[in-house]
Amino acid sequence: MIFNSPGFLLVFFPVAMLLFLSARLRPWRLLLLLVGSLVFYQLSAGSGQLVLLLLCIGWVHFWSGAPAAVGNGRRLALSMAVPAMVLIYFKYAAFLLSSVGLDGRLPTFKGGLPAGISFYVFHMISFAIDRYRGDLPLVPSRLQFATYVAYFPQLVAGPITRFRQVGDSIRRITDFRPTEGSVWSGLSMLSVGLAAKLLLADPLAELLAPLLKSATSLDRASAAYVFLAYSFRIYFDFYGYSMMAMGLGTLFGIVLPRNFDRPYLSLNPKEFWRRWHMTLSFWIRDYLYLPLGGNRHYVRNILIVFGACGLWHGAGWNFVVWGLYHGVLILLYSATRGAWDRLPKGACIALTFLLVTAGWPLFALDLTSFAAMTANLIQGGGVAADIPTVGWGLVALAAVVTFGVDTDKVTEVSVPQQPWYRLRQAILAVLAVAAVSMVEGSQPFIYFQF
């Protein structure tokens, strides 16, 4: 089950909402959220074994880090080791073995990557480190901790949330009462996210599928289309999921942190990573970059953290190269900052967007195919693909929405007295109806694979 499926929108979400708001069930809200989240995960992952895996990792992690873990290095190491080792086994074992010529020498998981494992492992690790540092004033109960890890709006594809961001909401969930403003905001984010996914990301993905299969033979114009279309596809896909997650979090009383801040309007690559997948960027900064020494070893640490960022996204050299590419972009910006910052604002935005866009197809192609397509783009050659007019029209529409529309403002808390209130409601209603009409056959969110 995924957010953009009929089963979720027509059954799970309304039933869960009604049970959550039931006055009789209010004392059991936290348990209800946990059980509902585990049911959601079972339906999403398609395996009760993966639900059991999540519970076991969480239990061992919480038990090994007990309240006395503040300043206790041994407990920190133990509580981090368990989820980290599970992540390495499921996500990286096959890649690591094949990289050293030991394919098949050790047993690896054959059932595919457990849904959301990269996200919930990072939740646990941040919890352990914050507890070690004394950044958690109160240690949660087992039920509160389990709900934090398994909370269904964030479970499968983030955002990467820290307990101190949501702990108070979890503790006070029994007293939560939705207001007109919170309901408006939550449903608005849900509608915008659904529209971004179903009206832009999915149609672009459908057009891209045959082009990516023949990427090595595309001519310059076709390759340019793939770069641009994939850039907008991945943005609206992940932005759409994040908005839906935030909307659901708002409706269920545990508000999730913002994950995007119009990243394609960034003036440089460094700013881009403060506005794209913000919860991952800040997680890497606080739990990896700063402990490594931060700016004291700038070049080394930038390459390490972006190499790790690439590897977090996927177990493959294409992801590692993508991460290192972004590290190099940031280093190049730092070396040329004086000249770069003197460029006109529009030129800075365009240059950053094109440089970021140049790396995105590495998410879908191996290094050989990516290199061949890039060579055709630069040098010419290849065969023109049959790209329908609607394909270029979708790219143009995506560009207009990306650079010209602040979709976040549409979801702000609103009251009837504010200007354009009714118009905003009408626009969101139209978007929601149009998106729901295309739910059947919608594709999974691209970040589910991470």
N, C-alpha and C positions, 0 to 999 in steps of 0.2 A: 504493500500500500504506500502510495506517495501523495503529497499534498494536491497534485494536479490530477488525481484519479476520481472517477465517479463514486467509488466506495468511500473515499475519505470525505469528499465534499457533501455527499448526500446521506451518508449513514454515520460514519465515525464522528465527524466534527459536530453535527447537531445533537447526536445522542450524548456525547461527552460533555457538550456545553450545557444541556438540560440537566444532567446528573450533577455537574459541578455547581450549578446555580440553585439546585434544590435546597430549600431551607432545612429539610429533614436530614440531608446528607452533609450539611455544612461542617459539623464536627469531624467528619471523615474525609474532608477535602484532600488532605495531603496523601493519605493512603489511596484515595480514588485516583489522584493524578499519577501516582506511581503505577498502580495496576493498569490504568489506561495507557500509560506510556509503554509498559511492557507488552501489552496487547498490540499496540501500534507497531512496536519493534518486531514482534513475531510476524505480523502481517507484512511488514516491509522486507524483513530478511528472509521470510519464508522458511524459517527453521527454529524450532524450539530449542535446539542445541545452542544456537547463537545467543538466545536470551539467557540460557543457563551460563554460558561463557561470560556474558556481561555481568551477571549477578555474582559469579565466583570471583572474577577479577576485582569487582568493587568491594566484595566482602573481605578478601585477603588484603587489599590495599588499605581499607579503613582499619582493619584489625591490626595490621603491622605498624600503622602510624599512630595509634592510640593518642589520647590527649597529652601524654607526657612527651610527645615528639618535638615540642618546642625546643630548639637548640640541640636536639639529639641527632647527631650525624648518622648513627647506625640505623635508627628507625627511618630516617629520611631515605637512606640508600635502599633499605629493604622495601619501603612502600613505593619507591619509584621503579625498582628493579622488576617487580612482578608485571605491571602493565607494559613497561618498556620491552621486556622479553617476549611477551605475548604478541605485541605489535611487530617486533622483528621477525618472529617465527611466521606469522600469517602473511605479512606484507613483503618482507625482504629476503626471506630464506632462499627462495628459488633464484632471485636475482643475484644475491651474493655468491651462491654456489656456482651458478653459471658463469659469473665473471671471473672465477678462478679455475674454470674447467672441471668442476666437480658436479656436473648436472646429475641429479638423481641419486647422489651418494647418501643423502640423508632424507628422511621422510618429510614431505611438505604437504600443506593443506591443499586438497584437490577440489574443494567445494566453492572456490572463489573467495574473494576478500570479504570478511565479515562487514556488513554495512555499518558505516560510521565509526569504525575502530580508531582511525586516526584522530577523530574529534573527541571521543570519550576518553581515550588514553591521555590526550593533552589536558582534558578537564581534571583528571586524577592527578597528573604530575604537578599542575599548577596548584592544586589543593595541598599536596604534600609539601611543596616548597613554601607556600604561604604560611602553612602551619609551622614549619620549621623556623621560619623567620619571625614568627609571632605576629603575623599580619591578620590572623583570625582571632578577634577578641573572644568569641565564643565558639567552642567546638560543637558542631551539629550532632544531633542524634543520628542513629543509623538510618532511620526513615527519612530524615531531612537530607542526609548525604546521598542516599539512593535516589531520591527524587531529583536532586541537583544533577546527578550523572545521567539519569534516564529520561529526564523531562523531554517529552516527545517533540516539541517545536524545534529543539536544537540538537536532537540526538543523532540524526543521520548525516547532516551536513552543516552543523554549526548554526549560528556563530559560536566561536570558542569562548565560553563564558567562565569567569572566575567566581568562586563561591562568594567572595566578598562583594561582588556586584549584585548577587541575587539572594544572598543568605537572609537578609531581613525580610524580603518578600516571601520566602519559603516559610520562615518562622511565623509570619503573620497571615498566612494564606486563609486561615479560618475566618478572619475578620474582613477579608477582601469583599468589597461591594462595587461592582462596575458602575461607572457614572455615564451619563450621556456622552461626555467628551471621550472617555476611554473606549466606549463601544464604537463611536464614530471613527476614532483613530485606528482601532484594531481592524474594523471591517474595511476601512480605506486602504490600509497597508496590504491586507489580504487581497483586495481587488486589484490594486496596482501590481502586486507581485504576480498574481495569476495572469494578468494581461501581458506583462513583460515576458513571461514564459510562453504562453500559448499563442499570442498574436505576433511576437517577434522572434524569440529564440527558436521555437519549434519549426516554423516555416523556413527559417534560415538553415537549420540543421538538415531539413529534408532536401533542400537544394544543394547543400554541401556534400551530402553522402556520396553521390557518384563522382563528384570532382575529386574528393580526397582519395578515392580508389585509383584514380588515374593521375595522381598529382605529378608524377615524374614526366608526363608527356604534355602537360598544359603549356599553352603559349603565354606570352606576357600578359595579355588582358585577362585571360582566365585565371592565371596565377594571382594577379592583383585582386581579382574578385574573391578568391579563396582567402587571402590574407585579411581583406576588409570584412568579409562576411563572417569569418570565424571569430574575428575580434569582437564584433557586435554580438554574435551568437553567444559566446562564453560570458560576456558581460551581462546581457539581459537574462541569461539562464541562471547565473549565480545571484545576480541582483534580485531577480524574481523570487528565488528561493528565500533569500535573506529577508526580503520584505514580508513574505508570507509567514516566516518564522517569527518575525517581530510582531506582526499583527496577531498571530495566535498567542504569543506570549503576553501581549497586552490584554487580550480577552480573558486569559486564564490567570491573570494576576501576578505573573512572574515575568516582568519586562526584561527583554533581552537587549544587549548592547547593539548599537549601530555597526554595520559591517561595511558600508559604502558611503562615500561622500563625493559623488560625481567625479570619479577618478580620472576620466578622460579629459577633464578640464585642468589637469595638473600642469604646472609650468615646467617641471623637470622630473627626471626619474626618481629622485629622492622624495619629492612631494607625492608622486604617484603611490608609493608604498606607505604613505600616511593616509591614503584615501581609498585604497583597494584592499579588500579582505582585511580590514583594519584590525580585527581581533587576532588574526594570525600574525600580522606585522608586529603588533604590540606584545604579543606572547613571545615571539622570537627575540624581540628587543630586551624584554625584562628577564627572561629565563635562560637566554643563551648569549646574546651579544654583550650585555653589561657584565655578566659573570666572567666572560672571556677577557675583560679588560676594556671594553668599549672603544672609545676613540684613541686610547693609548697605543693600540695596535690596529689602526684603522683598516689598512689594506688587507691584512691577514684576516681580521675578524669579519669584514664585509664579505670576502670570498667564502669563508667558512659558513656564515649564517645563510647566505643565499644558495650555496651548494646544499645545505641542509634543507632549506625551504623547497628547493626543487625536488629533493629526494622525498620530502614529506608528501608532495603531490603524487608521486608515483615511483615504483621500483623499476627504473629504466634509465639508460644513459641519456635518452632524449630529455627526461625531466631534469637530470643533473645539469645538462648543458643549458637548458632553459634557465635554471636558477643562477648558474654562473654568468650567463649572459646579462641578467639583470644586475648582478653584482658588478660586472664590468661597466654597465651603463652608469651606475651610481658613482663609480670611481672616475669615469671619464667626465661626468658632470662636476665632480669635486675639483678635478684638475683644470677644468675650463670655466669654472663658475663665473669669473669676472666677465668674460666675453658672453657667455650664455645668458646671464641675467640682464645684459644690456640689450638683448634682442627685443623686438616688439612683443607684447603679450600674446598676440595671435600666433606669431611665429614659434614662440616657446610651447604653446599648447599643441600646435600642429606637429612640431618636431618630436615632442614627447609621445604624442599619440602614435605617430608612425613608427618610432623605435619600439614602443611596447607592442604594437600590432605585429611587427616583424617577427616576434618570438612566439606568438600564440599557436601557430600550427604545429609546434613541437609537442603539443598536448595530444595531437591526433596522428602524427606521422613519426616513423623512425628517422634516424639521422640521415640515412641515405636518401630517402624520399624527400625529406625536407631540403637537403642540399640541392637535389636535382631541381625541385620546384623553384628554389631561390635563384639558382643559376639561370633558369629560363626567364625569370622575372627581370634579371639584370642584363643578361646577354641576348635575350630573344631566343627564338626557336620554339619547337614544340607545336602542338596542334590546338587550334581553337576549339573550345568546348561549347556545347549548345546551352548557353545560359539564357533563360527566358527573360523577357523584359521585366516581368514581375520580380525576378531575382535582383536586378539592379534597383528596382523600385523599393524593395524591402531594405536594401542597404541604405538608400537615400532616406527613407523614413526613419530607420534606426539612427542615422546620423543626426537628423533633425531633432528627434526626441533626446538623444544623448547630449547634444551641444546646445539645444535651444529650449528645453523644457526642464524645469526643476520639479521632477515628479515627487520629491520628498515633501515639497510645500503642500501638495494636494492632500497629503495624509495628516497634516498637522491638526491638532485639536481645534475644532471649530464650533461656533455657536450661531444660532439663527440670525443674530444681529450683525454678524460680520458681512462685508461685501462679498458678493459672488457665492454665498453659501448654497443657495439652491442650484446654481449652475454647477458648482463642484459636485454636489450630490448627483445631479443628472449625468454628468460626465462619468463619474465612477460607476453609476448604475449601468450605463451603456457598455462601459469596458467590462464590467463583471458579466453581463449577459452575453456579450460577444465572446468572451474567453470561455465561459462555461459551455457554450455551444460547440466548442472545439476540444473539449476535454477528452472525448472518446478517441483513443489512439495516441494521446499525448506521450511524449518520450520522457524517460526518467531524467532527473536533473543531473547535469554533467559531473557535479562534485560528489555524487553518490559513490563514484568509483574510488574516492580517496578516503 
